[in-house]
Structure formats: structure tokens, C-alpha cells
Amino acid sequence: MGGDAIARLRDICLSLPEASERAFGGHAAPSFRVRDKLFLMTSEDGRSMTFKAAPGVQEALVRAAPRRFFVPAYVGGKGWVGAWLDVGPDWQEIAELVEDSYRMIAPRRLSAQLDDQLPRRRGQPRGSASR
């Protein structure tokens, strides 16, 4: 599961404007950045990911689905959320959470580029309802 999940995450993350992949610190696991700022990290074993979330999101996700989401060590106190990738993740939900994390880190101009891309990325014509 780990390799397939990481490949899917890589596709999601690298489709975002100016996103890049680079390991974090001395770890070998993929991490994703925009303008050299982290928006997603993966675990060494490929079983989980950690992402930045808006205030209250961590608590809501962990409370609603404790088998899928957790408070990660080190960055959990800063509102980051952990998600297990080996429990049948909802990839649409994961993509939305990754996009939200990216938006919290990315400059406004790149976030605006993402807004322009979203209908095409989700297979919808421009101007139709999204999310």
C-alpha cells in the first residue's frame, strides 16, 4: 500500500502550482513544498501523511474519524494533522485536504492559479460548481 499511496500523493501534490518534492531534514520520505515551505510530509514507512490545517480542522477530523486521522508528534501542537494512508483513504477528501494545506502556505498568486485550475483538474467545465 505504501508505494501506491505515495505515488497518488505525489500526483496530487505535484499538480499544484510550483509545488516540489524534497525530503525533510535527514529523512528519506517524500515531503512536498511550495516556495521551499512544507505543506505535506509522508512517513518513512509510507503509511501516513502529515499536513497543515486551519484552526479547528485537526480537532474536527480526529474526533469524527479517529481511525483515519491523528494528532502527529512534533507538529500536532501547531495544528498539523496526520492521516493514515493504509486504511482505505478517500482520495477525493485527501486531495481537498492537500489543496487546503497548500493554500495555507502558498502565496496568494499561486492560490489564485489553483482556483483557475480546479475545474479542469476535477473534470468540470469552467464556471460549473466546484467542491
PLY file of the C-alpha trace (Angstrom):
ply
format ascii 1.0
element vertex 131
property float x
property float y
property float z
element edge 130
property int vertex1
property int vertex2
end_header
0.00 0.00 0.00
2.72 2.49 0.94
4.19 2.86 -2.56
0.80 3.19 -4.27
-0.37 5.75 -1.72
2.83 7.76 -2.03
2.51 7.72 -5.83
-1.06 9.05 -5.57
0.00 11.75 -3.11
2.89 12.70 -5.38
0.46 13.13 -8.29
-1.84 15.30 -6.18
0.94 17.44 -4.70
2.98 17.96 -7.85
-0.12 19.03 -9.79
-0.25 22.17 -7.61
1.40 25.35 -8.94
5.16 25.47 -8.21
4.99 22.51 -5.82
8.17 20.49 -5.47
9.26 17.31 -3.77
12.20 17.20 -1.39
12.95 15.11 1.67
12.65 16.86 5.03
15.77 17.07 7.18
17.59 13.74 7.36
14.53 11.73 6.33
14.26 9.84 3.07
10.45 10.01 2.86
8.95 12.43 0.33
7.86 15.85 1.51
6.19 18.49 -0.60
6.80 22.22 -0.60
5.79 25.41 -2.27
8.47 28.09 -2.41
10.57 25.95 -0.05
7.85 25.86 2.65
6.41 22.49 3.68
2.75 21.73 3.11
2.85 17.91 3.33
5.17 15.27 4.77
4.97 11.49 4.49
6.18 8.90 6.98
9.26 6.79 6.33
7.10 3.64 6.08
4.60 5.27 3.68
1.66 4.51 5.98
0.78 8.10 6.83
0.99 11.73 5.81
1.02 14.95 7.80
-0.44 18.21 6.51
-1.13 21.75 7.70
-4.72 22.59 8.61
-6.74 25.64 9.58
-7.62 26.17 13.25
-10.22 23.65 14.42
-9.79 21.26 11.50
-7.41 18.92 13.33
-9.81 18.51 16.24
-12.82 18.02 13.95
-11.12 15.39 11.76
-9.65 13.42 14.66
-12.95 13.47 16.54
-15.01 12.46 13.50
-12.69 9.73 12.21
-10.07 8.66 14.79
-9.13 5.57 12.78
-8.23 7.74 9.78
-6.82 10.93 11.36
-4.48 11.58 14.29
-2.54 14.33 16.03
1.06 13.91 14.85
4.12 14.20 17.09
6.11 17.46 16.99
3.82 19.45 14.66
0.44 18.42 16.07
0.58 21.24 18.58
0.81 23.66 15.65
-2.42 22.36 14.10
-0.96 19.88 11.63
-2.99 16.70 11.07
-1.89 13.13 10.46
-3.81 10.84 8.11
-3.37 7.09 7.78
-2.92 6.03 4.17
-3.32 2.31 4.83
-6.97 2.36 5.96
-8.71 2.89 2.64
-8.35 6.65 2.27
-11.00 8.70 0.50
-8.74 10.14 -2.21
-11.14 12.97 -3.07
-11.08 14.07 0.58
-7.28 13.67 0.72
-6.90 15.82 -2.41
-9.06 18.55 -0.86
-7.09 18.46 2.41
-3.80 18.64 0.48
-5.11 21.62 -1.52
-6.17 23.36 1.70
-2.74 22.77 3.24
-1.07 24.10 0.09
-3.26 27.24 0.17
-2.20 27.96 3.76
1.45 28.04 2.66
1.36 29.29 -0.94
1.48 32.95 -1.92
-1.90 34.39 -2.99
-0.88 34.47 -6.65
-0.28 30.70 -6.66
-3.51 30.07 -4.78
-5.32 32.08 -7.46
-3.66 29.91 -10.14
-5.03 26.87 -8.33
-8.53 28.39 -8.43
-8.18 28.68 -12.22
-7.03 25.04 -12.48
-9.60 23.40 -10.19
-12.48 22.94 -12.65
-10.10 21.36 -15.18
-8.39 19.22 -12.55
-11.71 17.88 -11.31
-13.02 17.22 -14.80
-15.57 20.05 -14.78
-16.00 22.80 -17.31
-15.07 26.27 -16.12
-17.87 28.10 -14.37
-19.57 24.94 -13.07
-19.94 24.26 -9.37
-16.85 23.01 -7.58
-16.38 21.49 -4.14
0 1
1 2
2 3
3 4
4 5
5 6
6 7
7 8
8 9
9 10
10 11
11 12
12 13
13 14
14 15
15 16
16 17
17 18
18 19
19 20
20 21
21 22
22 23
23 24
24 25
25 26
26 27
27 28
28 29
29 30
30 31
31 32
32 33
33 34
34 35
35 36
36 37
37 38
38 39
39 40
40 41
41 42
42 43
43 44
44 45
45 46
46 47
47 48
48 49
49 50
50 51
51 52
52 53
53 54
54 55
55 56
56 57
57 58
58 59
59 60
60 61
61 62
62 63
63 64
64 65
65 66
66 67
67 68
68 69
69 70
70 71
71 72
72 73
73 74
74 75
75 76
76 77
77 78
78 79
79 80
80 81
81 82
82 83
83 84
84 85
85 86
86 87
87 88
88 89
89 90
90 91
91 92
92 93
93 94
94 95
95 96
96 97
97 98
98 99
99 100
100 101
101 102
102 103
103 104
104 105
105 106
106 107
107 108
108 109
109 110
110 111
111 112
112 113
113 114
114 115
115 116
116 117
117 118
118 119
119 120
120 121
121 122
122 123
123 124
124 125
125 126
126 127
127 128
128 129
129 130
